[in-house]
Amino acid sequence: AAHAHQGGAGGGGGGSGSGRGPTGGGRGTGLTPQQLRHDNLLLRRFSVVIWVPSDQVGMVIGKQGAMITHIRNKASVIDVRIMPPDTYGGFEGSVWAPIQIRGSPSATRTAITMVNELVDEIDDVVAEIQLDKTRHHLIIGTKGMVIRKLSADSSVRIHVPNKKENERAVKDNEPPTKVILEGSAENVYQCLSALMDVCFAPPSAKKDAQVVGTGEGGAANAASSSSAVGATGEGLAGVAAASAEEPIERKLEVQLSKLKLLDVKALLHNTRQQHRSACPSRPPRHM
């Protein structure tokens, strides 16, 4: 691309068609329950920036802003705004013009489709997601495993704010820093769906994802866990079945503690047997 894309909060800028549109998204589009849930979670926390050829911006605006207003209303987005060329890493005189669209994921995707029908080309999309910083570690995962998998699976660049960025935003009284996805429109929305599942999936689903996401390491842990269960006999098999929903580390911990308990019981049993064999048998109390 001829321009650089930089993540960050959308800067000010006057554009035609700005304002508050309907707050709903995906009205009558047959969205899945998962898509509806993501829309509700991100209705006012999600925006995308697309780049269109600068000489075709007028087609998006339309006569007296009629087209951009039509896009906003038809797609049910909150806002469609033509941004200054020097925002989002652009520069004055660039051949690309940034357009910011705010609303739910499904609504913004509809708006992008409508814009795409008006211009020759849309360059990469940058999505900005305002998520509570307590969920950032879920996206990153252990040793960066989750974020690498999300990025590789969808061919999308992902930026999660670090601690310094969050602290700077609080200190400067700026809007919360956002998670940023960059890539083609199709890939970005695919990545967004997977990312939302990571952050908001039910606990049992998260545990399943953690096991699957560990790849060969997870398979090795599972195999180790299975062999440990087999070594303890039927008694431990019941414990493993009861804790099937627990993480691998917890399963191993329970199994090891059970093994130690069995060892102690066996030691006590052997000690008692030795003691009884060493002592002469007593006559019965009642003749």
N, C-alpha and C positions, 0 to 999 in steps of 0.2 A: 504494500500500500504506500501511497505517496505521503502519508501523514503518520505521525506517531500517536498511539493511543495511550493515554495516561488515566489511571483510575483516580477517583476522587469525587467529592460531592459536586453536584452540578452547579456551576457558577451562574451568576445572574446573566440575564440576557433577554432582550426583547425579541419576541418572535410572534408571528401571526398565529392566531388561534389559541393563544394561551388562555387559561381560565379553568374553572372547575366544571368538569363534565359529570356524567352519571358515575356513581361510585361502584356499581355492579360490574361484573365481568363475565364474559362467556354466556350471555343471555341466550337461551334457546339453541346452544351449539352442541348439545349432547355431550357435555364434559363427563369424564369418569369421576367417581367419588374422590379418587386421589387428587385429580386436578382441581376439583371444587375446594378440597381441603387446603391445598397449597394457595389457591386464590384468596381464601379467607384469611390465611395466615399472613400473606404478603400484600394485601390490598393497597395499603399506604406505605409500604416499606420496600417497594420494588420499582426500578426504572431501568430503561435501556436507552443507549445512545447508538444511533445508526449514522452512517456516513453515506451521503448521496452526492452525485456530481453537482458542483456549485452552480453550473449553468442550468440545472434543472430544478432548483429549489422553487422557482416560481410555479412550476406545475404542481408541487405539493401544496403550496399556499393557496393557489387558485385566485380567481377574481374577487378582490376585497375580502380575502380570507375564507371564501366559501368552501374550498376543497378541504382545507385543514380542519375547519369546523365540522365538515361532514365526516371526516375520518374520526375525529374525536367522538362524535355522537354515535356513529355507526358501530365503532369498535367498543364503545363504553369505557374509554380510558379517562383518566382524570385530567390529563393535560398532554398536548402535543406542542412542542416549542422549537422554533428554529434558533439555534444557539449561535453566538458570535464565532467566527472562524478561528479565533485564537484560543478558544477553550478546549479542554480535553487534549492538550498537547498539540493542537493545530496552530496555524499561523495565518496571518493576513495574506490573501492572494492564493491560498491553497485551492487545489482543484476539487477538494472534498469539503462538504458542508455538514456539520453535525446537527442532528435532530434528536432532541430528548423526548421520550415518551414515558409517562408515568401512569401506573395503574396495576391491575393484577396481571400475573403472568399470561393468562389466556387472552386477556383483552389487549395487552401490548403486542402479543404475537399476531393477533388479527390486524392491528394497526400496521405492523410491519408488512404484512401481506398486501394491504391496500396501497401502501407507499410503493412497494416493489412493482405494482402494476402501473405506476405512473412514471417511473424512471427507468433508465437503461440498466442500472446496476446499483446494488447496495454492497458496500464494503463490510468488513467485519463488524460485529455487534459487541458492545460492552454493556454488560448487565451489572447493576449495583444493587446489592441486597443488604438491607439494614437488619442485622441479626444481633441479638444480645450477645455480648462478648463471652458469656458463660457457655455458649454453644460453639465457640470457635475451636476449642480443643477437639470436639467431635469430628469436625471437618478435617483437621490435621491428622488425628489418629496417632497411635503409638509409633514413634520415630518417623512420622510423616507418611506412614503407610497408606492411610485413607486418602489423603489429598493427592498422592502420586497415582493411586488407582483411578480416582475420579478424573484426573487430568488425562491420563493415558487412554482410558476407555472412551472418552468423548472428544479427544483432541482439542481441549480447551485449556487456556492459561488461567490459573486460579491464584488470586492474591487474598490472603487472610491477614487482617491487620495484626501487627505484633503489639507487644505490651507498650513500647514507647509511643507508637502511633495513637493508641487508645488514651494514654496519659496526656499526650500533647493536645488531643481534641478536648479533653476535659479541662485542661489548664487554659486553653484559648477560648473556651466557651463556644466551641464549634459543634456542629452536628456529629453524632456518633460515626466513627469510621465504619466503612462498609466492606463486605466481602465482594470481590470483583471477579467476574468471569468474562473472558474475551475469546472470541472465535467466530465461526460462522453462526448465523441465526439458528439453524437447525441443531448444531452441536451445543450451543449455549443453553438452549431450552432442554435438551436431553440431559446435560450436566446438572442444570438447576433441579430437575426432577429427582435425580439420584442424590444430590446434595440435601434436598429437603427430606428425603427418606432417612438419610443419615442423622439429621438433626432432630426430626420429629417422629420417627417411627416408634411404635410401641416397644417397651423394653425387651420382650422376647425376640422381636424381629432384629433389634440392634445386636443382641447376643449372637443370633444366627449369622448376621452380616460380619461380625467380628471374626467368627470361626472361618467363614468362607474367605474373607479378605486376607487372612494370613497366608493363603497359598500353601506351599509345601511345608512351611513351618507349622501351620495349623494341622496339616495332615499328620505330621510327625508327632505332634502333641496328642492328637486323637488316637494314634496307634499306640503310643506310650500309655495313654489312659486305659485303652482296651486291654493291653497286656497286664496292667496292674490289677484290673478287675478280675481277670482270669486267674491270677495268682492267689487271690484271696478266697476263692470258692464261691459257693452260692450265697453266703451271707453278704459279701461285699457287692455281689451283683444286684441285690435289692437296693443297697445304698446308692449305687450308680444310677439305677433306674429312677430313684426318687429325686436325684439331683441332676437329671438330664438337661434341665433348662439352665443350669448354672454354667459359668465360664469354665474353660478347661483348667485354669489354674486352681479354681476352687474345688473342682472334682478331684484333682491330684492331691490337694491338701487333705480332703476328707478321706481319700483312700489310704494315704500314708499314715494318717492318725489312726485309722482302723487297723492297719497292719501292725502298728506299734502296740495297740491294745491287744491284738491277738497274740503277739509275741510275749507280752507280759503275762497273759492268761496261761499260755503254754508253759512259761517258766514256773509260775506258781503251782501248776498242776504237777510238773515233774518234781518240784521240791517236796510237795506233799507225799508223792508216791515214794520218794527216797526215804522220807522220814518214817513212813509207815513200815517199810520193809526193814528198817534198822531197829525198830522197837518190837519187843516180843508181844504177841497177842494176849489181851486180857481175857480172863474168863468172864462169862456172862454174869451180870449182877444178880439175876434171879435164877436159881437152880430149878 
